[in-house]
Amino acid sequence: GDPGMQYDTTINRCNKAANTGRINSSNPCSEYMHLDNSACNLASINLMRYLNEDGTFNIRDFIHTVDVMILAQEIIVDHSSYPTEKITKNAYEFRELGLGYANLGALLMALGIPYDSEEARHTAGAITAVMCGEAYRYSAEISRRIGSFGGFEVNREPTLEVIATHRDATHRIRKNRVFDEKLHQAALRVWEDAVALGRKYGVRNSQVTVIAPTGT
């Protein structure tokens, strides 16, 4: 990977496992940052599948897809093989998932939104917020049924704090810059639910989303 600058203080403010260890580095492409000797199961949603003919976004189907994928990825954690014993132990203990999306550029092009524009950035923010917020909300639902990830109780405070930080950040998404107003509303709603359920039941996964730059 190319050498790059990392903002260590910002990165570690977003460390949900801070009581277990700090984040020292990332993988070469820089999309995955967590504890040393950890791993992440990846999946990617094709955003173009959710663009309706009338130029709106099929939020209901998108959220349903997020739920299905998070459950599937959670199941895969225990059935995957990992290269070392330390990585295996951390994968089982922290259950990191990396749900992402592909075709953001194609979606913006189909909508006639310039890629380098405020509309593009806030639309991307809303889509990402719905995906990540719903992923944490559903992870809390799984936790309600079968328990939180092994390292949750030790890291309850930083985990819930970072989830709440994400919730707060959704309020910086400008409704008038998102192409579908309902998408903005959904982003706010899922994060409120994620925070509330996380506080009540914990979460099953220490991380839920990753958007890899390669091919997406």
N, C-alpha and C positions, 0 to 999 in steps of 0.2 A: 504494500500500500504506500501511497505517497505520504511523506511526512506532513503533519499538520499541527496547528495550534489547538490546545484544549484549555478551556476555562475551568480550571480545577475547582475553584470555590463554587461556581454555579452548578457544576456537575454534581458535587457532593451535597449541595443543598437539596438536590432532587434524588438523593440516595435513600430508597425505602428500606434498605437493610443496614442503615448506618450504625446500629448497635452491634452488628456482627462484624462489619469491616468497612473500610473506605473503598471508593472506586478509584483505582489507580490508572486505568487506561481503558481503551476500547478495542474492539476488533479492528482489522485494517481499514474497513470501509467506514468506521466510526458511527454506525447506526445503533450498535449494541453496547451499552455500558452498564456493568453490574459488578458483582464481586469477582475477585480473581477465581480462576478455575470454575467457571460456570458456563452454562450453555442455554440456548434458546431455540425452541421449535418454531419455525417460520411458516407463514401462510400468507397469501395475497388475494385480495378481492378485486375483481375487474369492475371499476366504477362505471364503465359504459353500459353495463347491464342494468343500471338503475336510473338511466335517463329516460323519462317518459316522452312520448311524441309531442306533448304540449310544452316541453321545455322545463318541466318540473322534475324533482328528484323523488324516486320511489323510496321514501324513508322507511315505510313499514317493512318492505322486503329487505332493505339494507340492514335494518336492525335485526331482523330474523336471521339473516346470514351471519351477522356478527355472533349471535347466540350459538348457532349451530357450529361455527368454526371454533369458538372458544371452548365449547364442550369437547369437540373432537380433538383439539390440540391438547387439552387437559388430559384426556384419556391416553394420548400418544406418549406423554411424559414417561409413564411407567413401562411402556413397551418399546422405547427407543434404546439404542446402544450408544455409549459414550466412550471417548478414547482413554480416559484415565479414571482411577477410583475416586479422586477428589472431585472431578467434574460430575461423575455419576452421583456422588453423595449430595453435592450442592443442587443438582438438577432435581433430585427427589425432594430435597428439603425446601427449596425456594420456588420450584415449579414455574420457571420463567417461560412465558409465551411471547411470540412475536407476530401478532396479526397486523397485516399492513394492507395497502391497496396499490393497484396499478392503474395506468391510463388516466392519471389526473390531467396530463397535457391534452390528451384526446378529448376528454370531457370538456375542458375549457374551450378547445377549438370548435367542438360541436355547438357550444353555446354562444360562440362569437365573442368570448371574453379574452382580451389581450393577456398573454401569459404574465408579462411584467406589469401588473396593474393592481390597484387597491382591491378591485372586485375579485381578481384571481386570488389574492392573498387571503382575503376574508372568507371567500367561498371555500378555499382549501382548509382554512382554520375551522370552519363550521363542520365540514365533512370529517376532518380528523377528530374533532371534539366529539361528534356523535359516535364514531367508531370506538375511540378510547373510553369514553364515558360509559357507553353501553357494555363494553368488554369488562370494565371493573364492576358495573352493576350486576352483570350476570355471574362474574366470578364470586361476588358476594352471595348470590343465590346458590351457587354450588357449595360454597362454604357453609351455608345454612344447613345443607343436607348432609355433607360428609366431612366438614371441618376445614379450617383454614390451613394455609401452608405451614410446614413445620417450624419455620423461623418467625412466624407472625407474632406470637406473644412477646418474644424478646424485642421485636421491632414494631410493636403496635403503634407507638407514638410517631416515629418517622414515617411509617407507611401511611397512616391516616392523615398525617400532616401534608405529605406530598400529594395525596389524592385531593385533599381540600385546596391545595395550591392550584392544581389543574382546574378544579371547579371555579375558583376565583378568576382564573385567566380567561375562561369562556366569556366573561362580561366585557372583555376587551374586543370581542368580535363585533363589528358594526353591522347591525341588521340591514341598514340601507345599502350595504356593499355586498350582501350575499344574494345570489340570484333567486333563491327560493326562501321566502320568509319563514316557511314552516321548518326548514332545515335549521335555521337559527333558533327557533323555539325548541326544537328537539334537542339541540346541543345543550341548552340551559337545563332542560328537564332531566336528561339522562344523568348529568353530573350531580344534580341535587339528589337524585335517587341513589347514585353510586356512593356519595358521602354518607347518606342516611343508613343505607344497608351495610356499608363497610363498618361503620361504628357499631352497628347492632350485631353483625354476624362475622366480622372479619372478612378477608378475601382468600380465595383458594390459591391465587397466583401472585407472586411478588411483582411481576411485570406482565403486561398483557399485549402491548403493541410495539412494533418496530417497523419502520419504513426504510427498507434497504434501498440505496441509490442504484444498485445494479439491476438494470432491466425494468425498473418500475417508474 
